[in-house]
């Protein structure tokens, strides 16, 4: 199955030498433009946002980024890894391709978690098929292998739960037969990063009438332009003007259920952390929720008018504050 190469650097509009901070800023800028909650054309924006999110998922992870960079510019001319790769325990002649997980075929091929979860089991299954043991031994039964994949989950789904429609294509190169099965998957409220959701009976087929294995979907939390997720807690960077930090202010900060007012105390320094209780994600334990942590970041104007310059100069002459004093 041919897979289209994804240029994640071009998606984010950054150079291949971009550092972590540049990648983060590029993602946030694009995400705030294309996030379905704010975009006018929600259908187009949703597809674009998933593409942006996937690029960020790879380039913000040192291991994934190194693997991606190793593909090299020779991909289109035949260099780098092959364009086709099985999604699942290919050693026994099976391929598995997912649909509806939120990731492209390219991501699933190179960064997904497909495959038998138990290598010893896969080896036994493969040997049983190769040797024809199932044909020689009447009554021989073997359960199918479990398979695994990633599923991209939004913060709204983590907050409220959802029912997702997925498809799983079983391809058998030996017979050329392909079978696409569509089914529903429940995303429970409070599903956290790396949690595995079990879908019974949707794994590899068994031998001799044996039951099919299970499908395990590993949760990947979709990156959000306003929040960073750590367990059930959310983290938000709040930009403050210098005078807001010095004099104090009442500001609006985003939450998953709307904006709330927050009091910024006078004299708030940069990188100061404020907590808003129970405005995080569900913990999975009843109605309890994590907290929202707001970290302050003081911004200065890039350009100022002549009048503003005069005021800043006056302040510099009258203020006794010296940040370098001991």
C-alpha positions as CSV (number, residue, x, y, z in Angstrom):
1,X,0.0,0.0,0.0
2,X,1.6,3.2,-1.2
3,X,1.8,5.9,1.4
4,X,2.2,9.6,0.8
5,X,5.2,11.2,2.5
6,X,4.3,14.0,4.9
7,X,6.7,17.1,5.0
8,X,6.1,18.0,8.6
9,X,8.5,20.9,8.5
10,X,6.5,22.5,5.6
11,X,3.3,21.9,7.5
12,X,4.5,24.0,10.4
13,X,6.4,26.4,8.2
14,X,9.7,25.9,10.0
15,X,13.2,25.1,8.9
16,X,14.6,21.6,9.4
17,X,17.0,23.2,11.9
18,X,14.2,24.7,14.0
19,X,14.6,24.3,17.7
20,X,12.0,23.2,20.2
21,X,10.8,26.7,21.0
22,X,10.4,27.6,17.3
23,X,8.4,24.5,16.7
24,X,6.2,25.2,19.7
25,X,5.6,28.8,18.6
26,X,4.8,27.8,15.0
27,X,2.3,25.2,16.2
28,X,0.5,27.6,18.5
29,X,0.2,30.3,15.8
30,X,-1.3,27.8,13.3
31,X,-3.4,26.0,15.9
32,X,-5.0,29.2,17.0
33,X,-6.0,29.9,13.4
34,X,-7.3,26.5,12.5
35,X,-8.6,25.1,15.7
36,X,-12.2,24.0,15.0
37,X,-13.5,26.0,18.0
38,X,-12.5,29.3,16.4
39,X,-12.4,28.7,12.6
40,X,-15.3,29.7,10.4
41,X,-15.0,26.8,7.9
42,X,-14.9,24.0,10.6
43,X,-14.8,21.1,8.2
44,X,-11.7,22.4,6.4
45,X,-10.2,23.6,9.6
46,X,-10.6,20.2,11.3
47,X,-8.6,18.5,8.6
48,X,-5.9,21.2,8.6
49,X,-5.7,21.2,12.4
50,X,-5.2,17.4,12.5
51,X,-2.3,17.8,10.0
52,X,-0.8,20.5,12.1
53,X,-1.2,18.4,15.2
54,X,0.4,15.4,13.6
55,X,3.4,17.4,12.5
56,X,3.8,18.8,16.1
57,X,3.4,15.3,17.5
58,X,6.4,14.1,15.6
59,X,8.7,17.2,15.6
60,X,8.2,18.0,19.3
61,X,9.2,14.4,20.3
62,X,13.1,14.0,20.1
63,X,12.8,10.2,19.3
64,X,10.1,10.6,16.7
65,X,11.8,13.6,15.1
66,X,15.1,11.7,14.8
67,X,13.4,8.8,13.2
68,X,11.6,11.1,10.8
69,X,14.8,12.9,9.9
70,X,16.4,9.6,9.0
71,X,13.9,9.2,6.2
72,X,16.0,11.7,4.4
73,X,15.4,13.8,1.3
74,X,15.9,10.8,-0.9
75,X,12.4,9.4,-0.1
76,X,10.9,10.6,-3.4
77,X,13.8,9.2,-5.5
78,X,13.7,5.8,-3.9
79,X,16.0,6.4,-0.9
80,X,15.1,5.9,2.7
81,X,12.8,3.2,4.1
82,X,10.3,1.5,1.7
83,X,7.0,3.1,1.0
84,X,5.0,0.2,2.1
85,X,5.0,-1.4,5.5
86,X,2.4,-3.7,7.2
87,X,0.3,-2.4,10.1
88,X,0.4,-5.4,12.3
89,X,2.1,-8.8,12.6
90,X,3.3,-8.9,9.0
91,X,5.5,-11.9,9.6
92,X,2.5,-14.2,9.4
93,X,1.2,-12.6,6.2
94,X,-1.3,-10.2,7.6
95,X,-1.6,-6.4,7.2
96,X,-3.7,-4.1,9.3
97,X,-4.7,-0.5,8.3
98,X,-6.7,1.7,10.6
99,X,-9.1,4.5,9.6
100,X,-10.7,7.1,11.8
101,X,-7.9,7.2,14.4
102,X,-7.1,10.9,13.6
103,X,-3.6,10.0,12.2
104,X,-2.5,9.8,8.5
105,X,-1.4,6.5,7.0
106,X,2.1,7.9,6.9
107,X,2.1,8.5,10.7
108,X,0.6,5.1,11.4
109,X,3.1,3.4,9.2
110,X,6.2,4.9,10.8
111,X,5.1,6.0,14.3
112,X,2.1,3.9,15.2
113,X,2.2,1.0,17.5
114,X,0.9,-1.8,15.3
115,X,1.9,-5.3,15.7
116,X,1.5,-8.4,17.9
117,X,1.9,-7.5,21.5
118,X,3.5,-10.8,22.3
119,X,6.5,-11.7,20.1
120,X,6.6,-15.3,21.4
121,X,2.9,-15.6,20.5
122,X,3.5,-14.3,17.0
123,X,6.4,-16.7,16.5
124,X,4.2,-19.6,17.5
125,X,1.3,-18.4,15.3
126,X,3.7,-18.0,12.3
127,X,5.2,-21.5,12.8
128,X,1.7,-23.1,13.1
129,X,0.8,-21.5,9.7
130,X,4.1,-22.3,8.0
131,X,4.2,-25.9,9.1
132,X,0.5,-26.6,8.3
133,X,0.1,-27.9,11.9
134,X,-3.6,-26.8,11.9
135,X,-4.3,-29.0,8.9
136,X,-2.3,-32.0,10.2
137,X,-3.7,-32.0,13.7
138,X,-7.5,-32.2,13.8
139,X,-8.9,-30.1,16.6
140,X,-5.9,-27.8,16.8
141,X,-7.1,-24.3,17.8
142,X,-5.1,-21.2,18.4
143,X,-6.3,-17.7,19.4
144,X,-5.4,-14.8,17.1
145,X,-2.8,-12.2,18.0
146,X,-3.6,-8.9,19.7
147,X,-2.8,-5.8,17.7
148,X,-2.2,-2.2,18.8
149,X,-2.6,1.2,17.3
150,X,-2.8,4.9,18.2
151,X,-5.9,7.0,18.5
152,X,-5.8,10.8,18.6
153,X,-8.2,12.1,21.3
154,X,-9.3,15.7,21.7
155,X,-9.5,17.5,25.0
156,X,-13.3,17.7,24.6
157,X,-13.4,13.9,24.3
158,X,-11.3,13.5,27.4
159,X,-13.6,16.0,29.1
160,X,-16.9,14.5,28.1
161,X,-16.2,11.1,26.5
162,X,-17.3,10.1,23.0
163,X,-18.2,7.3,20.7
164,X,-15.8,7.1,17.7
165,X,-16.3,5.2,14.4
166,X,-13.2,3.3,13.3
167,X,-12.3,1.0,10.5
168,X,-9.8,-1.8,10.4
169,X,-8.7,-3.2,7.0
170,X,-7.4,-6.8,7.1
171,X,-5.2,-7.5,4.1
172,X,-3.8,-11.0,3.3
173,X,-1.1,-10.8,0.7
174,X,-1.2,-14.5,0.2
175,X,-4.8,-14.6,-1.1
176,X,-5.1,-10.9,-2.1
177,X,-8.3,-10.7,-0.1
178,X,-9.1,-7.5,1.8
179,X,-11.8,-7.0,4.4
180,X,-12.8,-3.7,5.9
181,X,-14.6,-3.8,9.2
182,X,-16.2,-0.8,10.8
183,X,-17.0,-0.6,14.4
184,X,-17.6,1.8,17.3
185,X,-15.1,2.6,20.1
186,X,-16.0,4.3,23.3
187,X,-13.6,7.0,24.6
188,X,-14.3,7.2,28.3
189,X,-14.1,10.6,30.1
190,X,-10.8,11.1,31.8
191,X,-8.9,8.9,29.2
192,X,-5.2,10.0,29.8
193,X,-2.2,9.9,27.5
194,X,-0.9,6.3,26.8
195,X,-4.0,4.6,28.2
196,X,-4.9,1.5,26.3
197,X,-8.6,1.0,25.2
198,X,-9.4,-2.6,24.6
199,X,-11.7,-3.6,21.7
200,X,-12.5,-7.3,22.1
201,X,-12.3,-9.5,19.1
202,X,-10.9,-7.0,16.6
203,X,-7.4,-8.3,16.5
204,X,-5.8,-11.0,14.3
205,X,-7.8,-14.1,13.2
206,X,-7.4,-17.4,15.0
207,X,-6.3,-20.7,13.6
208,X,-8.6,-23.7,13.4
209,X,-11.6,-21.7,14.4
210,X,-9.9,-20.1,17.3
211,X,-11.2,-16.8,18.5
212,X,-9.8,-13.5,17.2
213,X,-7.4,-11.5,19.2
214,X,-8.1,-8.1,20.6
215,X,-7.4,-4.6,19.4
216,X,-5.7,-2.2,21.8
217,X,-5.9,1.5,21.0
218,X,-3.3,3.7,22.7
219,X,-4.6,7.2,23.6
220,X,-2.7,10.2,22.2
221,X,-4.0,13.5,23.5
222,X,-4.4,16.0,20.7
223,X,-2.2,19.1,21.3
224,X,-4.1,22.3,22.1
225,X,-3.0,25.9,21.4
226,X,-3.9,27.1,24.9
227,X,-3.2,24.1,27.1
228,X,-0.5,21.6,27.9
229,X,-1.7,18.4,29.5
230,X,0.0,16.6,32.4
231,X,-2.1,13.8,33.7
232,X,-5.5,15.4,34.6
233,X,-4.0,18.9,35.1
234,X,-3.9,21.6,32.4
235,X,-1.2,24.2,32.1
236,X,-1.7,27.6,30.4
237,X,0.8,30.4,29.7
238,X,-0.6,33.8,30.4
239,X,0.9,36.8,28.7
240,X,1.0,39.9,30.8
241,X,1.9,43.5,30.0
242,X,4.7,44.9,32.3
243,X,2.2,47.3,34.0
244,X,-0.2,44.4,34.6
245,X,2.5,42.5,36.4
246,X,3.6,45.6,38.5
247,X,0.1,47.1,39.3
248,X,-2.0,43.9,39.3
249,X,-5.0,43.2,37.1
250,X,-8.1,41.3,36.5
251,X,-7.7,39.1,33.4
252,X,-9.7,36.5,31.5
253,X,-8.1,33.1,31.2
254,X,-9.4,30.2,29.0
255,X,-10.7,27.0,30.5
256,X,-12.3,24.0,28.7
257,X,-15.8,25.3,29.6
258,X,-15.3,29.0,28.9
259,X,-13.2,32.0,30.2
260,X,-13.0,32.8,33.9
261,X,-11.7,35.9,35.7
262,X,-8.4,35.7,37.5
263,X,-6.9,38.3,39.8
264,X,-3.2,39.0,39.1
265,X,-1.6,40.3,42.3
266,X,0.5,43.4,42.2
267,X,4.2,42.6,41.8
268,X,3.6,39.3,40.1
269,X,6.9,38.1,38.6
270,X,7.5,36.2,35.4
271,X,7.1,32.4,35.5
272,X,4.9,32.7,38.6
273,X,2.3,29.9,38.8
274,X,-1.3,30.5,39.8
275,X,-3.8,27.6,40.3
276,X,-7.5,27.4,39.4
277,X,-8.9,24.4,41.2
278,X,-11.0,21.8,39.5
279,X,-10.6,23.3,36.0
280,X,-8.6,20.5,34.6
281,X,-9.6,17.2,33.1
282,X,-11.6,14.4,34.7
283,X,-9.4,12.1,36.8
284,X,-11.6,9.1,36.0
285,X,-12.5,8.8,39.7
286,X,-16.1,10.1,39.9
287,X,-16.7,13.8,39.3
288,X,-13.2,14.8,40.4
289,X,-11.2,17.0,38.0
290,X,-7.6,18.1,37.9
291,X,-6.5,21.7,38.2
292,X,-5.6,24.5,35.8
293,X,-2.2,26.0,36.4
294,X,-1.5,29.4,34.9
295,X,2.1,30.4,34.4
296,X,2.8,34.1,33.9
297,X,4.9,35.4,31.0
298,X,5.7,39.1,30.8
299,X,5.7,40.5,27.3
300,X,7.1,43.9,26.2
301,X,5.8,45.9,23.2
302,X,7.8,45.4,20.0
303,X,7.0,48.9,18.8
304,X,6.1,52.1,20.8
305,X,5.0,55.6,19.9
306,X,6.9,58.7,20.7
307,X,4.5,59.5,23.6
308,X,5.0,56.0,25.0
309,X,8.8,56.3,24.7
310,X,8.6,59.5,26.6
311,X,6.7,57.8,29.4
312,X,9.1,54.8,29.5
313,X,12.0,57.2,29.7
314,X,10.4,59.1,32.5
315,X,9.8,55.9,34.4
316,X,13.4,54.8,33.9
317,X,14.6,58.0,35.5
318,X,12.2,58.0,38.5
319,X,12.0,54.3,39.3
320,X,14.3,53.0,42.1
321,X,14.0,49.4,40.8
322,X,17.2,47.7,39.7
323,X,16.8,44.1,38.7
324,X,20.6,43.6,38.9
325,X,21.1,44.9,42.4
326,X,22.3,42.5,45.0
